[in-house]
Every structure is written in C-alpha cells, then in structure tokens.
C-alpha cells in the first residue's frame, strides 16, 4: 500500500525519464504559429484531375509535417470553378483573415489586428522557369494581397534522392548503391531533362552532380524546351563511353505536357523514368520554403540514402 507521502517502503519509485541531452535529442515538434500566413501552392500547367490529386498529396505531406498549417492550392491556369486561380485563392485568404479578426472583435475577444503577409506562395517547380514564374508573380500582383513568393524547390539533395528512386522504380538504376548487385537494365549515363531554358539546365546540373555521386554514372542536364538539346546531350554521353542511356525528368509533372518527355526519350533512343510527382520530398521542400520565409524553420530537410 502507499502512504499519503508516497509509495510504501520497498516498492520501486517511478522517476520521470530525464530529457536526452546532446545533438541526438529528439527535436521538439514544430507547429504552425497562431495566425500564421497560409501556404499557397502555385500549380503551373493545364489543371486536371491528375494534377489536382498530385497537388493535394503535396499539401497533405506539408500539413503532416507542420500541424496547424493552413495550406491552399491555386492554379496558375485555373478556371475559378473546378480549379481556383492563384489570384482568387489569395484574395479569399485575405478576406477570411479579415473576417476572423472582425468576428473576434464582435465576440469581445481581444485580438491583434492582422499584419504581415497573408500568404507565402510556393511555386510547384523543381527548377527555375522564367515564363511560369512571371505568371505566378503577375497573379500575386493582380490579387493586391500582401503575399511573399518563394524560390522554386531545387536544387536540393532531396531532389537527387527522388530522381534516384524514380529511376530505380523504372529499372534504370540500382535501388541501393551499398549492395553489390546489378540491374540488367541499369543505365550507364543519365540525361536530366528540365524546362526553362539555359537557367533551368544550369540549376538541374547542380542536382545532377548529386545524382551522379549517388549512381556513380555520368549525368548531364538538357532542356526539353530547346530543340536539339536532348539529342546533343545523348550524343555527348555516348561519345564519352555510355552505352545505355536513361532520361530522368527533372520535373514535378504539371508544368509540361507528358508527351514531350515521351518524344524526348524517343529522340535520345532511351528509356525514361517517371516525373518526380508527389514524392514525399516535394511536400517537405514546399514546407521548408514556407517555414524559411517565416523564419520558423530550424533547418532545411536533409537528404537520406535510398535503401
């Protein structure tokens, strides 16, 4: 039995577990600050059911990483019925913030008048595309809403990881570089296909170097939207000794017609992996852009080896 002052003599006393010190201590979970701006995912390209499903999965990943996050989707080429435009999503977010403040005042609750950005707009793009980014920027300006526009998601080690996974799913790369086995169809040269011209090719090249380190094969970036770029890079890889090429789209998906990837693979006479799609890293990187813009991110998400 226990006495009023504690357990009876001879019984073990349960002590609270001490907080683990040092760098291996589990970090305190982040949560979205009260009244934080919305994360608005700016989705390029012609919207459709597949695009909506992808975008919803990306914001779902972001919400799971940051409880309380208000995450919205705005389509650069939306129709404001089935697919809300970026401009209308921003305007609605501003109206809802004002309404919440006015409701709090009407209820006699002490509330701080809203200030700062209404939203942080994150383009759903792996690399820079000046034409698409101009559209996003124009939509933000046309909304007349105080919103912050972030950079695109790459380059980043997590995108190299995602490319590696997509190649391995297509049987074009080993899933784990640490295990000593081969894949009969594994490529010995990778064409990293981007859109956005020379700037996009240069940015893709940075992620390409990270991918080359993972696969231990040459990786060269080329532009899907520049005539002859894919075939020229394919020829360069073959002339340097690569015999079995593969095309890895450095794309999330909605920003380009999928038929262009098929045509590029045919032009290079090689197989192609799938686009990055809603790989978990995409949601994490979108969130990292948001939290960094607000100054609430402890660090950027780190890449992990593929097993």
Secondary structure as the mmCIF struct_conf table of DSSP 4:
data_model
#
loop_
_struct_conf.conf_type_id
_struct_conf.id
_struct_conf.beg_label_comp_id
_struct_conf.beg_label_asym_id
_struct_conf.beg_label_seq_id
_struct_conf.end_label_comp_id
_struct_conf.end_label_asym_id
_struct_conf.end_label_seq_id
STRN STRN1 UNK A 2 UNK A 3
TURN_TY1_P TURN_TY1_P1 UNK A 4 UNK A 5
STRN STRN2 UNK A 6 UNK A 7
HELX_LH_PP_P HELX_LH_PP_P1 UNK A 8 UNK A 8
TURN_TY1_P TURN_TY1_P2 UNK A 9 UNK A 10
BEND BEND1 UNK A 11 UNK A 11
HELX_LH_PP_P HELX_LH_PP_P2 UNK A 12 UNK A 14
HELX_LH_PP_P HELX_LH_PP_P3 UNK A 16 UNK A 20
BEND BEND2 UNK A 22 UNK A 22
TURN_TY1_P TURN_TY1_P3 UNK A 23 UNK A 24
BEND BEND3 UNK A 25 UNK A 25
HELX_LH_PP_P HELX_LH_PP_P4 UNK A 26 UNK A 30
STRN STRN3 UNK A 31 UNK A 31
HELX_LH_PP_P HELX_LH_PP_P5 UNK A 32 UNK A 33
TURN_TY1_P TURN_TY1_P4 UNK A 34 UNK A 35
HELX_LH_PP_P HELX_LH_PP_P6 UNK A 36 UNK A 37
STRN STRN4 UNK A 38 UNK A 43
BEND BEND4 UNK A 45 UNK A 46
HELX_RH_AL_P HELX_RH_AL_P1 UNK A 49 UNK A 65
BEND BEND5 UNK A 66 UNK A 66
STRN STRN5 UNK A 67 UNK A 67
TURN_TY1_P TURN_TY1_P5 UNK A 68 UNK A 68
STRN STRN6 UNK A 71 UNK A 75
TURN_TY1_P TURN_TY1_P6 UNK A 76 UNK A 77
BEND BEND6 UNK A 80 UNK A 83
STRN STRN7 UNK A 85 UNK A 85
HELX_RH_AL_P HELX_RH_AL_P2 UNK A 86 UNK A 106
TURN_TY1_P TURN_TY1_P7 UNK A 107 UNK A 108
HELX_LH_PP_P HELX_LH_PP_P7 UNK A 112 UNK A 114
BEND BEND7 UNK A 116 UNK A 116
BEND BEND8 UNK A 118 UNK A 118
STRN STRN8 UNK A 119 UNK A 123
BEND BEND9 UNK A 126 UNK A 127
HELX_RH_AL_P HELX_RH_AL_P3 UNK A 130 UNK A 143
TURN_TY1_P TURN_TY1_P8 UNK A 144 UNK A 144
STRN STRN9 UNK A 147 UNK A 149
HELX_LH_PP_P HELX_LH_PP_P8 UNK A 150 UNK A 151
BEND BEND10 UNK A 153 UNK A 153
BEND BEND11 UNK A 155 UNK A 155
HELX_RH_AL_P HELX_RH_AL_P4 UNK A 157 UNK A 169
TURN_TY1_P TURN_TY1_P9 UNK A 170 UNK A 171
BEND BEND12 UNK A 172 UNK A 173
BEND BEND13 UNK A 175 UNK A 175
TURN_TY1_P TURN_TY1_P10 UNK A 177 UNK A 178
BEND BEND14 UNK A 179 UNK A 179
TURN_TY1_P TURN_TY1_P11 UNK A 184 UNK A 185
BEND BEND15 UNK A 188 UNK A 188
STRN STRN10 UNK A 189 UNK A 194
BEND BEND16 UNK A 195 UNK A 196
HELX_RH_AL_P HELX_RH_AL_P5 UNK A 197 UNK A 215
TURN_TY1_P TURN_TY1_P12 UNK A 216 UNK A 216
BEND BEND17 UNK A 217 UNK A 217
STRN STRN11 UNK A 218 UNK A 223
TURN_TY1_P TURN_TY1_P13 UNK A 224 UNK A 225
BEND BEND18 UNK A 226 UNK A 226
TURN_TY1_P TURN_TY1_P14 UNK A 227 UNK A 228
HELX_RH_AL_P HELX_RH_AL_P6 UNK A 229 UNK A 239
TURN_TY1_P TURN_TY1_P15 UNK A 240 UNK A 241
BEND BEND19 UNK A 244 UNK A 244
STRN STRN12 UNK A 245 UNK A 249
BEND BEND20 UNK A 251 UNK A 251
BEND BEND21 UNK A 253 UNK A 253
TURN_TY1_P TURN_TY1_P16 UNK A 254 UNK A 255
BEND BEND22 UNK A 256 UNK A 256
HELX_RH_AL_P HELX_RH_AL_P7 UNK A 258 UNK A 268
TURN_TY1_P TURN_TY1_P17 UNK A 269 UNK A 269
BEND BEND23 UNK A 270 UNK A 270
STRN STRN13 UNK A 271 UNK A 272
HELX_LH_PP_P HELX_LH_PP_P9 UNK A 273 UNK A 275
TURN_TY1_P TURN_TY1_P18 UNK A 277 UNK A 278
HELX_RH_AL_P HELX_RH_AL_P8 UNK A 280 UNK A 294
TURN_TY1_P TURN_TY1_P19 UNK A 295 UNK A 295
BEND BEND24 UNK A 298 UNK A 299
HELX_LH_PP_P HELX_LH_PP_P10 UNK A 300 UNK A 303
#
